[in-house]
Structures are given as C-alpha cells and as structure tokens.
C-alpha cells in the first residue's frame, strides 16, 4: 500500500499542468485544450489499466487474458497507423510489422529468462515495445504521404523517365524512415546522460542491483530500437506503394503553396 495520500499528490502534480495551461492561454499558443484533454485521457486510461490488471492478476485465465491484451495493443497500433496513412490497406502490414517485431522481443526477453514469464511482465514488456514503436510508425506513414505530396512533380518526372513506382518513390521512403527513426536514435544516444530510462528506473526503485538493472535496460533498449527500425521501414515502404494506382500514376494530391 502507498504510504502517502495519492489524491493529494496527484493534485499537487497537476500544478505544472495548470501553469502550462495558463502560459498557453496568455501567449495564445492554443494548446490548453490539448493539454487538458491529454491529462484527462491519461487519467482515464491508466485508471482502466489498473482496474483491468487488478481483475486479471491471480485469476484462472490471467495468462490468456494477458495475451489478448497484447494482441489488442498491436491492433490499436495498427489502427492508429492506418488512420495516419489514410489507407485501409496499411492495417495488416502495420499489424504484422508491429506484431512480429514485438513477438521477437518477447521471445528474447522470456526465452533467455531475462524476466519471468508471467502475465504482468508480458503486458509490461509488450507495452514498452509497442509504446515506443507506435509514434515512429505513425510518423513514417505521415512523412511518406507528406513527402509524396510535396514532391509529386519530381515523382511524376521519374515515372516519365521509365522508373517504376517503387524506384520513383525510393527517395521519399528513405527520408520518411530517417525522420521517423531520428527521435528513437537520439533517445538511445543520450540514455544515461540526460535521462534514466523507465525500465531501469523501475527496477532500481524495486531494489534490483544497479548492474542487473543496466543489463536488463540495455536488452530492452536494443530490442525497442530494432523493433522501431524494422516497423518504420516496413510501414514507409508499404505506405509508399499505396500512393500509386495500378497504372503507375501518383494518387496523392500535390501540396498547395
């Protein structure tokens, strides 16, 4: 049990949110609604997670329900990525890219007994992997559409010279993957210098030996980086293919000036 009043502490932590909202209003940034809504959504979603974990743990079906939870997270990630690409054809490639890379991460973590194979650990590791992958896949899909719109004339010129759609769109795939990967690469570069990652912090708070915590964090971090790199590349390639018609024409509107 917590040895502090959670309501009081949460209320105190909201003071910074209040300051951010006031600053946004005074400077007319227009982010106050987004900040408030993000805080409300986080409260509701984390509350629901806590309730679901309470209901799942120590039940006869806890492992099966944990697997269902992980599958649902993969599905949600695929839906969000599909919406950003604005093409339903992206759903299954996104689900497979995120799902298979997450499955590989889980195999490494539990196959080598880095952590015990238990429902909570399964949900947490999958959540860390998918949570880091989702922003990158969304960014990759968004960047492909944006780059194709901005460089439509260049792509059409390449098609006119006889290049295939895959060849003509290669430069936007490369740029989209680079932009989507950059945040995760930078986070990996500065880990331990400007911030301690979540998994390591949680282990340290739980009393795990610092060296053991570092080893586990390195494993998780490498798996996350690999998952993000694989998923963003797949999504960029697949999204680019959906931007062309069967007769090799660009199906995205040119960006307006």
N, C-alpha and C positions, 0 to 999 in steps of 0.2 A: 504493500500500500504506500501511496505517496505520503511523505511527511510534511507536505505543505498544502495550502488551500489552492487547488487548481483553478477555481473560478477567479480568485483574486489575482493570481499570477498571470493568467491569460488576459484578464482585463488590463493589467499593467503592461503586458507585452503589446497590447493594441495601441499604446500611446504613440509609438512610432508610426503606426498606420494612420492615426489621427493627424500627426504632424505632416505626413506625406500628402494626405488629402487636402489639408489647409494650404500647403505650398502649391499644390496643383491648381487649386481654386484661385489663389492670389495671383499666380503667374499665368493663369489661363492656359495651362497645359492641356487640360481636358481629359486627364487620366483618372480623376477622382472616382468616377463610376466604375471604371475597370478595376481599380484598387479595391474598392469596397466589395464589388461582386466577386473578385478573386478570393478575398478573405472569407466571404460567406460560403463560397463553393468549397474552399479548403476545409472549413469547419464541418460542413455537412458531409463531405466525402470521407474525411478522416474519422468522423464520428461513426459513419456507416461501416468503415473498415474495422474499427474497434469492436463494434457490435457483432459484425459477422465473424471476426476472429474468436470472440467470446463464445459464439454459438457453435463454431466449428471444432475448436480445441476440445480434446478429451471426449469426442463422440465416436460412435462406431464407424461413421463414414468420413472421418476427418481427412484421410489421405485422398479419397475420391473427390471430396469437395475442394480440396486444395488444387488438384489437377484441373477441375472445372474452372476454378478461379484463374489459374494461369492461362488456360485457353481463352477465357473471356478477356483477359488483358491483351492477348495477342489480337483478338478480334477487334477490340476497341482501337488499338493502334492502327490496324489496317483500315478501319472505317475513317479515322481522322486523316490518315494519309490520302485516302481516296477522295475525301472531300476537298483537300487542298489541290489535288491534281484535277479535280472536277471531271473525273472519268471513272466509271464503274469498273472498267477493265483493269484498273490498278489494284482492286481489292485482293484478289487471290495471289498475285505476285508479292504484294506487300505482306500479306498474311504468311506466305511461305518464307519470305526473306527474314522477317522478324521471328517467326515461329521456329524455323530450323536453326538459326543462329542462337536463339535463346536456348533451344534444346541442347545444342552443343555445349553451351556454357554450363548448363545444369549437369550434363554428363561429366564434365571435367570436375566441377565442384563436388559432386556427390560420388562419382565413380572413383576418384582418388581420395575420398573421405576427408576432404578439406573441412567439411561440415557434416554433421549427422543428417541422414536422410529422414527428415521429419517434416510434417505439413507446414509449420511456421517458417522453417528455413527455406523450403521450396518456394513459398509465396514471396518471401523477402528477396531471395536471390533473383527470381524471375522479375520481381518488381524493379529491382535496381537495374537490371539489364534492359528491360523494355522501357523503363522510365527515361533512361539515357538515350535509347535508340529513337524513340518517338520524335523528339524535336528535330533530330537530324534527318529522318526520313521525310518529315513534313517540309523541312527547309529544302531538301533535294527536289521534291516534287514541285514545290513553289518556284524554285530557281529555274528548273527546266522550262516551265510554262512562261516564266518572265523572260528568260533569255531567248526563247523561240520567238516571242512577240517582239522583242527589241531588235532581233537580228533576222527578221523574216526575209528581208530583201537579200541578205547575204546567203541565207539558206537556199532561197529560190535560185540565186545565181549559181550556186554549187550544183543544184539539181539540173539546171540548164546545161551545165558543162558535162553532164553524164554521170555524176556521182549518185549513188543510191541514197535513200533516206537515212540509212544508218551512217554512211560516210559523211553526209552533209550535216548531220546533227551531232557528230562526234565532239565538236568543239564546245557545244553547249552542255553536253553530258559531262565533259571534263571539268568545265567551270562550275557547274551545279554541284558536282560531287565535292569539289575543292571547298566551295563556300560552306556546304553542309557539314563537312568534316572539320573545318577550322576550329569551331568552339571546343569540340571534344579533344582535338590535338593540343590546343592551348591549355586546357584544363589538365591534361596529362603532363605537359611540360612543367607546370608550376606546382604540381601536387607536392605538398610538404613544405613549400616555400612561402606561399601566401594563404594556404588553407589546408586543413586536415580533412580528408575525405570522410564521408558519412559512415561507411562500414568500419573503418579503423577507429573513428571516434566512438562509435557504439561499443566496439569490443573493449576499448580502453576503459570506458565508463563501467562496463560489466566486469572489469577486473582481470582481463586477459593480459598475459605478458606482452609488453610492447613489441618485442621482436616477432612474436607469433602474430600479433595484430598487423604488423607491417607486411609479413609474408602473405597473410590472407588478403589484405588490401591490394597488394601487387597482383595477385592472381585474379581478383575480381576486376581490377582496373584494366589489365591486359585483355581479359575476356570482353569487357564492355567496349574497349577501343576497337577490337577486332569485329565485334558484332555491329557496331555503328558503321565501320568502314564497309563491311560486306553489305549491310542493308541499304545504305545510302547509294552505293554503286548500282545495286540491282534496281532500286526504285528510279534512279536517274535514267538508266538505260530503258526500262520498261515505259516510263512516262514519255520519254522522247519518241518511242515508237508509236504511241497513241496520238501523236500530234500530226501524223501524216495519213492521208487517205490511201486507199488501195492502189490508186494510180499515181502514187508518189507526189502528191501535192500537199502543201502545208495547210493544215486545218485549223490554225490558230490565227486570230486577227493580229494585224500589225499594231504595235504600241503607238498611241497618239502622242503627239509632241506636247 
